[in-house]
Amino acid sequence: MGRKRKDPKETDKLTTCTIYNHCSNMSEDILEKKLNKLRDTGKILSYCYVRHDRDKYTYADQEKNSNYVAGTLKTAHYHIWLKLPRDKARMRKDIAKWLEVGWTMVQDLEYQFENSIVYATHALHIEKAQYGIDEVVCSGDINYAELVQKRVKEYQEATRKSLLVQREAEIMEAIECGKINKFNINRMITAQEEKQHKQAINIALERYERDMQQRTDRNMTCLYINGASRACKTSLAKRICEDLKLTYCIAGAKDPMQYYIGQQALIIDDVSIDTFKWKEFLNLTDNDTATPVASRFKNKMLFCDLLIITANLEPYQLVNQIYQEGEDKNQFFRRFKQYYKVDYSYITEYEFDDNINVMKYKQVGKMTNYAVPLMAKKQSEKEEKRLHICLADIMERWIKEENIIVLDTVKYEPKVKKKKENKEVDLVKMANNSDDFDSTFDNSDDDFFG
C-alpha cells in the first residue's frame, strides 16, 4: 500500500525511508561504515543499499528534461533503504544529516520495507538494467536472496492473474460487440483460454443472444436455386458464398436452424413441401424483419447477410403446395427476387418483377452450367483417393497369415440329361393279355369296333 506524502516536509517523522545519493558524494566503504554505526547505536534496525551504475535515461526522462538524452548512462548513484524502530521515529532532516545529504533526498516508501528493497536488483522491472543479488548489501537480519525469490514469485503470480483478468475482459467485450461468436470462437481464442474463462464466455454469449433477440431489423438477401438432382445446386450455393467471402452453414431441411451459430450465410438444402409451413417460411425469409425461428432445443434468431434455398421444385410449385388460403403468394416471390433454374447443361437466371401489373419472374440471362463437369472432375479425384476394398484379397492374405491350407473337397460333375422314355404301345403283346388290352381300349366304343 502506498504511503508517500504529497507534500513532504523536513520535519516529517519517519520510521522507514529511501535515500538517493550520488556515488561521487561518498565512497562505498564510508557509506557501509556509517550504516553499521547507526545500526550498532540502535538508531536503525535494518538497512539495504545498492550501487546503480548501469541505468540509462528513458524517453520519459527525456520528455521531462531535455538534458536527459534517452539511451545515455545516468550518473552512478546509491539507493539506500533504512528501517528505524517504531518508537524512535526521526525527522527527515535528522536522517539526512546521518548520511550527509539534503533532506529532500530522504523520501517516503511507497510500499512496505521488505517489498521496497526488492527494487535494488530491478528484478520486477525487466525494462531497466538488471543487478545481481551479490551487488546488494544488507544488514545481517535480512536474507535478501530468499526475499527477492519470494517477491518475484508473488509478483509473477499477481501479474499472471492480472493478465488473465485483462484477457477475460477483452474476450467478453469482443463477444458483446459481435467480433467473437459461436462460429469463429475457435479461431479467436485458444482452447486453454476457453477452459480458463469458460464461465465468463458463456455469460457473454448469453448476454449477446438476449440482446440479439431484442433486435428485429435485418438486411438479408434471399436466393432460390431450383433444379434436378446432380445438377450441382448445392455446389453453386457454396461457390457463391465462397466467392463473396462469407462464412456459411449448410443446413438440412429437417431442422435448418439446428447448426446455425452466427455464420454470414445460411444454405438450406433440398427444401420440400414438408420443410416449412407457410407462415414459418415467410418469417424465415423476411428480408427486413427478424423473428424467432423454431429449432430443436430453443428458438433462434437468424441474422445473416445471405439466405440460399435449394429445391427440386420451382418457386411456383412450392408456393402452390404450402400457401394458405387467403394469403398473397407474391409475398414469397418478393423475398426471392433472384431465382436460378439449373439443369445439366444450362443455368437460367430469373428476376421477380414486383410491378403491380406484372408480378412474375422474368428471364434475364442464361449461361452454361460449367459446375457439372467441374464437380464431376473433382468427384473423380476424390474417388481415386478413397479406400477401395477387395474382400477376396483380404481373405487370401488372412489365410496365409494364419498358415491355413484350404482343401477344395467339393466335386463339380456335369449334370447328365436323362433321355425321355419312348412309351409306345405293343398291341400284339397287349392282345395276348386280355386284361391289359381291355384296360387300354374301351370296348364300349361302337365307332372303333364297327
ABEGO torsion letter per residue (X at the ends): XBABBABBBAABBBABBBBBBBAAABBAAAAAAAAAAAAAAGABABBBBBBBAABBBBAAAAAABAABBBGBBBBBBBBBBBBBBAAABBBAAAAAAAAGBBAAABBBBABBAAAAAAAAAGAABAABBBBBAAABBBBAABBAAAAAAAAAAAAAAAAAAAAAAAAAAAAAAAAAAGABBAAAAAAABBAAAAAAAAAAAAAAAAAAAAAAAABABBBBBBBBBBEBBGAGAAAAAAAAAAAAGBBBBBBBAABAAAABAGBABBBBBGBBAAABBAAAAAAAABAABBBBBBBAABBBBBBBABBBBBBABBAAAAAAAABBBGBBAAAAAAABABBBBBBAABBBBBBBBABAAAGBBBBABBBBBAAAAAAAAAAAAAAAABBBBBAAAAAAAAAAAAGBBBBBABBBBBBBBBBBBBBBBBAAAAAABAAAAAAABBAABAAAAX
